[in-house]
Amino acid sequence: MSRIFLIPGLGADTRVYNNIDLNGHEVICVDWIEPEKTDTLTVYAQKLIGHYHITPKSIVIGNSLGGMIAVEIAKIIPIEKAILISSIKTVDETPWYFSLLRVFPFYKPIPGKVFNSLDFLIKPFFGHMNEADAWLFKDMLKNASPTFLKWAMDAVLKWDNKIIPPNVIQITGDKDLIFSYKRIKGAIIVKGGTHIMIFEKAKEVNKILKRVLSK
């Protein structure tokens, strides 16, 4: 039985994995811990390793931001697998607007708590949600730590990783408006998958995970 650590995305918690079937494995849900303002994603990954006792025999699954952190964990310790869902593995896969936000970081003066109520601005980029998923998305964002949200936005934009550690598996959708599959190399593509395919394409994602985890 494998120990699988689940890391959610920005503005989310591990309820984002509600539709993911990992029966037969020991699953550990990773809740966000409060970062220091100066933490990089690398430093934060090291903190998660210590806090959750992630070992080299572990499997880490990360969604969106969680996938970037999974890459950083895999660079620090030789985990069995780092599985990225709707995420990126290097700075070369970041979207063009990241460069714009680095030059014009308009978000910095905005109080962190404001980000908790911006679901109406973010949701259109995530893809179609049914009523239950839309409620969950809003609730996760509403309950996220404002301090963490603001730190994570800055840390993601400053991420400059160019190293692809061994055993990284990437699953992405061809309709993802956040991280375009056209900028990503070597990923398993889910047809019609948006940035929230972990919800809407859970059946397809579960089939891929079952295949990947059996190897």
N, C-alpha and C positions, 0 to 999 in steps of 0.2 A: 504493500500500500504506500503510495507516494504522499508526501506532505506538500500540499498546494497552498500557497499564499495568494490571496486575492487583493489586488490594490485597485481602488476606484480611480475615477478621473476627477478633474478640477470641478469643484462645486457639487460633487457627488459623494455618496458613501457606498458601502458594499451591498446595499440593496440593489445597486445597478446590476448585480449578478443574480438577481432573483430567478431569472429564467434559464440560467446556466446549470446544466446537470453534470455534477462531478461525483456521482454516486460511486462508491468503491474506493474513494480517496479520502485521506484526512485533510479537511479544509480549514484553513485559518484565515479569518477575515481581518484585514489590516485597516484599523481605524487611524485617521490622521492624528499625528501628535503635533503640538504647537512648535513651529520653527522659530529659530532666532532670525532676526531681520537680515543678517549677513550670510545665512546658510545658502549654499549652492545646492543644486539637485544632487550632486555627488555627496556632499556633507549630509544632506537629509537622508539619502539612501543608506549611508553608514549608520545613522541613528536608528533607522528602521531595522537594519540587520541586528543591532544590539538589543533593541527593545523587544523584538519578536523572535529572537534566537533563530534567525534564518541560517541554515547550514548548507554546505556544498551539495548535499543530496536533495535539496529542496527544489521544487518547481515554483516559479513565480509567474502569475498571470496578471498583466496590467492593462487597464483600459484607458486610452487617451493619455493623460498625464501619468497615470499609473504605469503605462508601458515605457515611458521615458525613464521613470524611476527604476523599473525592472531592468532596463539596460544598464543603468548605473550600478545596480546591485550585482549584476552579472560581471561587471568589470572589476568589482572588489573581491568577490568570492566566486569560485567556479561552480555555480549552481547547475543542476541537471538540465533545466530548460528555462528560458525566459520567453514567455508567450505574450506577444503584443496584439491587442485587439483595438482597431481604430486608432493606431498610434504610429509613431515614427521612431527610427533607431539612430539617426544621425542628423546633424544640423543641415546637411545637404537635402534632407527631405522636408524641411520646414517650408510653409507657404510664403509667397512673396510678401504678404502684408506684415510678416514678422519683422522684416527689415525696416518697414515704415514705422512700426510701433517702437522700434529701438531708437529711431531718430526723433520721433514725436510721441513720447510716452504720455499721452493725454490722460491716461488712467491714474497717474500717480497722485494728483491732488484730490481725487475722489475718495471720500471716506469709505473704508472697507465695508461697512454695513450696507452701503448703497448697492453693492454687487449682489447682495442677497435677494434683491427685488427686481433684478434685470432679466428674469426668465423670458419676458415677452420680447426682448431684443435678441436673446441667444437662441431661443427655440427654433426660429425659422432656418437656422443653419444646421440644425441637428437632424432634420427630416421629419416625416409624418409620425405623429404619436397618437395612439388611441387614448381614450379618456383616462383610463387608469394609469397609463405610462406618463401622460402629461401631468397628472396630479403628483405622481411620485417624483418626477423631475423637479417640479416646483417645490415640493416639500424638502427634497434633498438640498436644493440651493438655499432655501429659506433657513434651514438648520445648520448650514455650513459655518465654520468659524470665519468671521470677517477678516481677522488677522491672517489666517491661512490663505484665504482667497487672494488677498492683495499680495502677499509674499509669493504665492505660486505663480501669479501672472508675471511678476518680475523675474523670478527664477527661470521660468520657461523661456522667456525672451532672451535671457543671458546664456542659455544652454548652448554650448559650442562643441558638443561631442562629435568626433569623427571616427571613433573606434567601434567596430562591430564585434562584440565578444562571441565566443563559440556558443552554439546551441540556442541561437535566437530564432524564433519562429514568429512571423508577422502575418496577421490576418486583417485584411482591410476591405472596404466596400468600394465599388466603382461609382457610387453616388455620394461619397463622403465630401461634404463641402468645407470641412475644416482641414483635413489632410488629404490632398488629392492623390489617388493611386498612381497618377501619371508621374509623380515625382518620387515614387517608391519603387525600389528594385527588389525582386525576389520574394514578394509577398504572395500569400494565398488570397486570391480575389473572390469576394462574395458578390455575385451579380445582384444589382439592385440594392446593395447594402449602403446605408447612410452612416453618419457618425454614431447613431444610436442603434446600429444593427444588433447590438447585444440584447436589445429589446425586441425589435421588429423582425429580425432574422435569426432569432435564437435557435430555431430548429437546424438551420444550416450551420451556424457557429458550433452547436453541440456536436454535429456530425464530424466537423473538422477537428474539434478538440478530442473527441474519442479516438480518431485516427492518429493524431499527433501524440497523444498520451500513451497509446499502446505500443509505440516504437521504443 
